[in-house]
């Protein structure tokens, strides 16, 4: 049987929720492997919003780096480590789990920072550093902040290697949610329905020509297709005018103190007011921002923000994550949404997420519509 | 860092060439997982050429099945096992490594064959059957026949479970190679060059705005891109008029006697005559056919062929595998090609292949052009 996929984006395997008991080979096959590609590193290096934020965060806060020791968690190409070195760090440890570390080492050398930046190949959970550090810098954020669960490795690094007086770069992270409109809702429903039409034609053909009744598979097939077309969050680059109500913070993380437990099972209750006139609530968008503020004891001189909110002028490779509703619901200005949001790690793969969104609409006239509840998968 | 891939088609991991020492979790993450999806099973069940061939092979050779014991290796949805049951088998063991086995079990029940067909979840290398069988039926062929290396599992099944008098379905398999013309050659070169242009722009921007000289990565980036755009074989559905010379058999397998060693390192020297007038040799296409002939002692009553050769009327989900040359070479009718073909398993993933194609062109006028040699990857 011919199959084009050799490991499919979104397919899940693995063992548990805690990264400590994840099979490393499986984790590599599912997760780390893309980061070993220069093409993928380049995509991130071409994200100007990302680059500008980290560049400015470092070079407008040299006091945090000059003469200090730095750890770059998941250095990839080595860019952050190189900047830390250029900002005057005494020593930078740049840890990278994949063979990309060899390219990082070349890059460090070509930029004359061999004496300052030491690239170490290995996982943060396994490597040993010769000393604790003043700064941990890392670009760990996945789609909707926590997809990929890389922050676990940053927490591990912090608990093992950050001095009590140390600072985190970034220092804070927030997850946001807002109601949106989007043509994707109709499109995905249309794709799903087309897929089911095709299924019934297939059932008929298989019975007629091959004498096998496959109708018992209709239910599981429909579930699989529903999950794929309707319940899997989508990457999208939204225009701000698609955001139809107030955005709210569903999670606020202090990178200096957060624990893995804090981010394992997210629960939030938020409100949003519809700000568009007559429109359709097609779903919700999730995004994040991070800030570089230093610490209370050792603040940044220049606070920098990196946001992935929908923007007319800026887009990032993260886009936003879109959770679509079927069918969309008519709403108007002044309607209020009470939303319960929960996010947990997928049992099969701790780097993927399962989301539950339930919400009630309180019409501006006062009527309370029956609550909706939907399950989603961040794959 | 946001990454959309969670396991990327083509990324490789794993341990060795022999399937015996492959980590099962890694193998699942890289390979088996797609087969657990009904959508993927349906794609194969919708391949009419495939379905017709196996259906006819079974029902026009009922003497091989009636009252006999059968083993279906990699039963997937259970279709072959069900047909074997409908053709009168006394007992069918349907082995499936993924959770698709649960759907197969449902399908068997819904088609009233519970008493005949026993679905067993597990890998062929691990399961134990209560008895040996008269027939092993399996649809194990990957792109260009051997991609996925599933035949290893069929050989294992045969050596453990086939009676000395047993027959294999299919009984024979052949790999073919032919010179072709294709617009893809120019397209891929264009894509590669565009990618490199983009790289140099990126280098310039990164130096100008971010003070980091990434030129030391040009060579590895170019190699990575060259491999991706120019050296990775492509799935294609060729029109017969794209085949510009005689096709030749590069491997002939007797499924009753072949060993894993026979298919580990393929070496073939073949010739091909250009049959088109002035044309461009853009590359080579590889495809396969299988035959259902039974055995010498117990032949088929009706021999059936399943071919994936380029055809005007028929296409299969296997398509053909296309190995492109850069640049294409002008050839004319009567020119001869002497081709050396070799194929070995990828060290990182035994289910993927590395191919070397070297060839000399002897012009019809008699001139012998210098030989070419190219390396390719079947991902």
Interface residues (C-beta under 8 A of the other chain):
Chain A: X1 X2 X3 X4 X5 X6 X7 X8 X9 X10 X11 X12 X13 X14 X15 X23 X25 X26 X28 X29 X30 X31 X33 X34 X35 X36 X37 X38 X39 X40 X42 X44 X45 X46 X51 X55 X74 X76 X77 X79 X82 X83 X86 X103 X106 X107 X109 X110 X111 X139 X140 X141 X142 X143 X147 X148 X150 X199 X202 X206 X209 X210 X211 X212 X213 X214 X215 X216 X217 X220 X221 X224 X225 X228 X235 X316 X317 X318 X319 X349 X351 X352 X379
Chain B: X1 X2 X3 X4 X5 X6 X7 X8 X9 X10 X11 X12 X13 X14 X15 X23 X25 X26 X28 X29 X30 X31 X33 X34 X35 X37 X38 X39 X40 X42 X44 X45 X46 X51 X55 X74 X76 X77 X79 X82 X83 X86 X103 X106 X107 X109 X110 X111 X139 X140 X141 X142 X143 X147 X148 X150 X199 X202 X206 X209 X210 X211 X212 X213 X214 X215 X216 X217 X220 X221 X224 X225 X228 X235 X316 X317 X318 X319 X349 X351 X352 X379
